[in-house]
Amino acid sequence: MVRIFCTAILLLWSSSVLAANAVSWPTEPEIHAKSWILLDARSGQVLAQHAETMHLPPASMTKMMTLYLAFEALKRGSISMDQRANVSDKAWKIGGSTMFLEPRMHPQVRELLHGIATLSGNDAAITMAELISGNENDFAALMNDKAAALGMQHSHFDNATGFPTENHYSSALDMAKLGVALWRDFPDYYKIFSEKSYTYDGRTQWNRNRLLWTMPEATGLKTGHTEDAGFCMTGATERGYQRLVSVVFGADSKKARLQESERLLRYGLDRFITLTPSEKDIRRKIEVFEGKENSVGLKAAQDVWISVPKGSEKMLSFHLTYESPQLAPIQAGQQLGSIEAVLRSTDGDVQLKVIPMIAESSVERASWLGRKYDTLRLWWQAQQ
């Protein structure tokens, strides 16, 4: 079968020909840290990166996974917001950042969520883990199963808190994926990450994520620090259609992790725009042989979002690729090809993403006579 490319190139927002002058791709900011990444949560495109798959200790950014599993348990109904939890001696004695839980206390799940997200309480994380799984070891197994399901290929969790062990690690890419998943899968619960302070048992503590004060667009997510990890942060912003997630591993200080995170996020907000093409720009129709219909419409398999440098919107084009000849039967929803989103830049054409294209409707197989007729059509086309 011959693989063919659709000869027509459609421009986003315009039916005119491609402009003669291409734009330059923005220069990535200089970031002082061991590893970092900037990811557009809607498009899934990486806008900046360095050593993004390096295995590093995530410290308290680990608690993002603890919260993901807690949100999932709430959604599933296996725990409830008003449910009270027992505080074990292990949770009480853990040390580090805490919400000052004691065995005499029986905090509600809603209180533990704030204790983990806002106060970064190690005691709250362990209490939640023990409520969901019975013990922290079994909860860690759930964390690793969920990491695999989310495509976090460079992570392994030994505990719910982020306390350093030899086999407890993650990466900037994986933490960014987790940040995106929290926003995508739990939009109602996600709001907790923008909370600046929380009061429990008469004691008010402040969120360590200073982005919530320095950037009006900031929506979260989580800081972390240990001697081995250095200063880390997963940050997030929202402006218009843009949802950006940044991760910085191994900055030198609290001030540095804030500055580097803000620098990454400002780069994304100031230099890029997130677009969605209209249906007329992305839909296609292809010829079908040996079917009761002679053609079938194609549509994107999912919502399409694309990040492009500001000012380059008219440099975006779409190239359809599919197998030809396409033979019936065809099922509605069957993937029949893909569209490549390409940006013309001064560095040459840049492939931004590949969009799976599926059949809009089914096409039944034609009768014997119809199939024979199409065999002749294909033979005649091959002679041309």
C-alpha positions in Angstrom: 0.0 0.0 0.0 1.3 3.4 -0.9 1.4 6.0 1.8 0.3 9.3 0.5 0.2 12.9 1.7 -2.7 15.2 1.2 -1.5 17.9 -1.3 -3.6 20.6 0.1 -2.1 22.5 3.1 -4.7 24.4 5.1 -3.7 27.4 7.2 -5.0 27.9 10.7 -7.4 30.9 10.8 -6.7 31.7 7.1 -7.2 30.2 3.6 -4.5 32.3 2.1 -1.1 30.9 1.1 1.8 30.7 3.6 3.5 34.0 4.3 6.9 34.4 2.9 8.6 35.4 6.2 8.9 32.7 8.9 9.2 33.4 12.6 12.1 32.5 14.8 11.6 30.0 17.6 11.9 31.6 21.0 15.2 31.1 22.8 14.8 29.1 26.0 15.5 31.0 29.2 18.7 30.3 31.2 17.7 28.3 34.3 20.0 27.6 37.2 19.0 24.2 38.5 19.8 20.5 37.9 16.8 19.7 35.8 13.7 21.5 34.6 10.8 21.5 32.2 8.0 23.7 31.0 4.9 21.9 29.6 1.7 23.2 28.1 -1.0 21.1 29.8 -3.6 21.5 27.0 -1.4 20.7 24.0 1.0 18.4 25.8 3.9 20.2 24.1 7.2 20.7 25.9 8.2 24.4 25.6 11.5 24.2 27.4 13.6 21.4 29.0 16.9 20.4 30.4 17.8 16.9 31.7 14.1 16.3 32.1 14.3 12.6 32.5 17.1 12.6 35.1 16.3 10.5 38.1 16.3 12.9 41.2 14.7 12.9 44.6 11.4 14.7 44.4 11.1 15.5 48.2 7.7 16.8 49.1 6.6 17.1 45.4 5.9 13.4 46.1 2.7 14.5 47.9 1.2 15.4 44.5 0.9 11.6 43.9 -0.5 11.1 47.4 -3.1 13.7 46.7 -3.9 12.2 43.2 -4.7 8.9 44.9 -6.7 10.6 47.6 -8.8 12.5 45.0 -9.3 9.3 43.1 -10.5 7.5 46.3 -12.9 10.4 46.9 -14.2 10.2 43.4 -14.6 6.4 43.6 -16.4 6.8 47.0 -14.1 4.6 49.0 -13.4 7.5 51.3 -15.5 10.7 52.0 -14.7 14.3 52.9 -16.3 14.0 56.4 -14.7 10.7 57.2 -12.3 10.8 60.2 -8.9 9.1 60.2 -6.8 7.7 63.0 -3.3 9.2 63.5 -0.7 6.4 64.0 2.4 6.7 66.1 4.4 6.6 62.8 2.5 9.7 61.5 2.9 11.5 64.8 6.6 10.9 65.0 7.6 11.4 61.4 9.0 14.9 61.8 9.8 17.4 59.1 7.0 19.6 57.9 3.8 18.7 59.7 0.2 19.8 60.5 1.0 18.8 64.1 -1.2 15.8 64.3 -1.3 13.7 67.5 -2.8 10.2 68.1 -5.6 11.8 70.2 -6.8 13.6 67.1 -9.1 12.2 64.4 -8.9 14.7 61.5 -11.4 14.6 58.7 -10.3 13.7 55.2 -11.0 17.3 54.0 -8.6 18.5 56.8 -5.9 16.0 55.7 -6.2 17.3 52.1 -5.4 20.8 53.2 -2.7 19.5 55.5 -1.0 17.8 52.6 -1.5 20.4 49.8 -1.0 23.6 51.7 1.0 22.7 54.8 3.0 19.8 53.2 2.4 17.8 56.3 4.3 14.5 56.4 2.0 13.4 59.2 -1.1 14.2 57.1 0.4 12.3 54.1 1.0 9.2 56.2 -2.4 9.4 57.8 -4.0 9.6 54.4 -2.0 6.7 53.1 -2.9 4.5 56.0 -6.6 5.4 55.7 -6.6 4.4 52.0 -4.4 1.3 52.0 -3.9 0.3 55.6 -0.2 1.0 55.6 2.3 3.2 53.8 4.0 0.3 52.0 0.8 -0.8 50.3 0.1 2.8 49.5 3.5 3.1 47.8 2.6 0.2 45.6 -0.5 2.0 44.6 1.6 5.1 43.8 3.8 3.1 41.5 0.9 1.5 39.7 -0.6 4.9 39.2 2.7 6.3 38.0 2.9 3.6 35.3 -0.7 4.3 34.3 0.1 8.0 33.9 3.1 7.3 31.7 5.6 8.4 34.4 8.4 6.2 33.2 11.1 7.8 35.3 9.6 7.5 38.8 9.5 5.1 41.7 8.0 5.8 45.1 8.8 4.3 48.4 6.6 6.4 50.6 3.8 9.0 50.6 5.9 11.9 51.9 9.0 12.2 49.9 11.4 11.3 52.7 14.6 10.3 50.8 15.4 6.7 50.2 17.8 5.2 47.6 14.9 3.9 45.5 12.6 7.0 45.8 13.0 9.2 42.7 11.2 11.0 39.9 12.0 13.4 37.1 11.0 16.8 35.9 9.1 15.3 33.0 7.2 12.9 35.3 6.3 15.6 37.8 5.0 17.8 35.0 2.9 14.9 33.7 1.5 14.4 37.3 0.7 18.1 37.5 -1.2 18.0 34.3 -3.1 14.9 35.4 -4.2 16.6 38.6 -5.6 19.5 36.7 -7.1 17.4 34.0 -8.7 14.6 36.1 -9.8 16.5 39.2 -10.7 20.1 38.2 -12.8 20.6 41.4 -10.3 19.3 43.8 -7.4 21.0 42.0 -8.4 24.4 43.5 -6.8 23.4 46.8 -3.4 24.0 45.3 -4.0 27.7 45.2 -4.7 28.0 48.9 -2.2 30.4 50.6 -2.7 29.3 54.2 -4.6 26.8 56.3 -5.5 26.8 60.0 -5.8 23.5 61.9 -6.2 23.1 65.7 -5.8 26.8 66.1 -2.5 27.0 64.3 -2.2 28.8 61.0 0.6 27.9 58.5 1.4 29.4 55.2 1.9 27.7 51.8 5.5 27.5 50.8 4.7 28.0 47.2 5.5 31.7 46.9 4.3 31.8 43.3 0.9 32.3 44.7 2.0 35.7 45.9 4.3 36.7 43.0 2.3 35.7 40.0 -1.4 36.5 39.7 -1.7 33.6 37.1 -0.4 31.0 39.5 -2.6 28.1 40.4 -0.2 25.8 42.3 1.2 23.2 42.7 3.9 21.9 45.2 7.3 22.7 46.6 9.9 20.3 48.0 13.2 20.4 49.8 15.6 17.9 51.4 19.4 18.1 51.6 19.8 15.5 48.8 17.1 17.1 46.6 17.9 20.7 47.0 15.1 23.1 46.5 12.4 21.9 44.1 9.1 23.2 42.8 6.2 22.2 40.5 4.5 25.4 39.5 1.4 26.1 37.4 -0.3 29.0 35.8 -3.5 29.8 33.9 -4.2 32.6 31.4 -6.9 32.4 28.8 -6.6 29.0 27.1 -3.0 28.5 28.4 -2.4 26.0 31.2 1.3 25.8 31.9 3.2 23.5 34.3 6.8 24.0 35.2 9.1 21.8 37.3 12.5 22.8 38.7 14.7 20.2 40.5 17.8 21.1 42.6 17.8 24.9 42.8 20.2 26.4 45.4 17.7 28.1 47.7 14.0 28.9 48.3 14.6 32.2 46.5 16.3 30.5 43.5 13.5 27.9 43.1 11.0 30.7 43.0 12.9 32.8 40.6 13.7 29.9 38.2 10.1 28.7 38.3 8.7 32.1 37.6 11.3 32.6 34.8 10.1 29.4 33.1 6.4 30.3 33.5 6.8 33.9 32.3 8.7 32.6 29.3 5.7 30.4 28.4 3.1 33.1 29.1 4.9 35.8 27.3 6.3 34.0 24.3 3.6 31.4 23.4 -0.1 31.1 22.7 -2.3 28.1 22.9 -4.7 27.6 19.9 -7.4 25.2 18.9 -8.1 24.9 15.2 -11.7 25.2 13.9 -13.4 22.1 12.5 -13.0 23.3 8.9 -9.2 23.5 9.4 -8.9 20.0 10.8 -11.6 17.8 9.1 -10.9 15.9 5.9 -12.7 13.6 3.5 -10.9 10.6 1.8 -11.9 8.3 -1.0 -13.1 4.8 -0.1 -13.1 1.7 -2.3 -15.2 -1.5 -2.2 -17.8 0.3 0.0 -21.4 1.4 -0.2 -20.1 4.9 0.1 -17.3 6.4 -2.0 -15.9 8.5 0.7 -15.7 9.0 4.5 -15.2 12.0 6.6 -12.3 12.2 9.1 -12.2 14.1 12.4 -9.7 14.4 15.2 -9.8 11.6 17.7 -9.8 14.2 20.6 -9.8 17.9 21.2 -6.9 19.5 19.5 -4.8 22.2 21.2 -1.5 23.5 19.8 1.1 25.8 21.3 2.9 28.2 18.9 5.1 31.2 19.4 3.1 34.4 19.5 2.9 36.0 16.1 3.3 32.8 14.2 -0.3 31.7 14.1 -0.4 32.1 10.3 2.7 29.9 9.9 0.8 26.8 11.0 -0.2 24.2 8.5 -1.7 20.7 8.6 -0.6 17.7 6.5 -2.9 14.7 6.2 -1.3 11.2 6.0 -3.3 8.0 5.4 -3.1 4.6 3.8 -4.3 4.5 0.2 -6.3 2.9 -1.2 -8.7 2.8 1.8 -10.9 -0.3 1.6 -14.3 -0.9 3.2 -15.6 -2.0 5.7 -14.8 0.9 7.9 -16.1 1.3 11.5 -17.0 4.7 12.9 -14.2 5.8 15.2 -11.6 3.7 13.4 -8.3 5.5 13.1 -7.5 5.9 9.4 -4.6 8.3 9.4 -3.1 11.3 11.1 -2.6 15.0 10.6 0.8 16.6 11.3 0.8 20.1 12.6 3.8 21.9 11.2 5.1 25.4 11.9 7.3 27.3 9.4 10.1 28.9 11.3 13.5 30.4 10.4 15.1 27.1 11.6 13.0 25.2 9.1 9.7 23.4 9.4 9.0 22.2 13.0 6.6 19.4 13.7 4.6 20.4 16.7 2.4 17.4 17.1 0.7 14.5 15.3 -3.1 14.3 15.6 -4.8 10.9 15.1 -7.7 11.1 12.7 -10.7 8.7 12.9 -13.7 7.9 10.7 -16.8 10.0 11.4 -19.1 7.2 10.2 -19.2 3.6 9.2 -18.9 2.4 5.6 -20.3 -1.0 4.9 -18.7 -3.3 2.3 -20.3 -3.1 -1.2 -21.9 -5.9 -3.1 -19.8 -8.3 -5.2 -20.5 -6.2 -8.3 -19.6 -3.0 -6.5 -16.3 -4.5 -5.3 -15.5 -5.7 -8.8 -16.2 -2.2 -10.2 -13.8 -0.7 -7.7 -11.2 -3.2 -8.6 -11.3 -1.9 -12.1 -11.2 1.7 -10.8 -8.1 1.0 -8.8 -6.5 -0.7 -11.8 -7.3 2.2 -14.0 -5.8 4.7 -11.5 -2.6 2.7 -11.3 -2.2 3.0 -15.1 -2.4 6.8 -15.0 
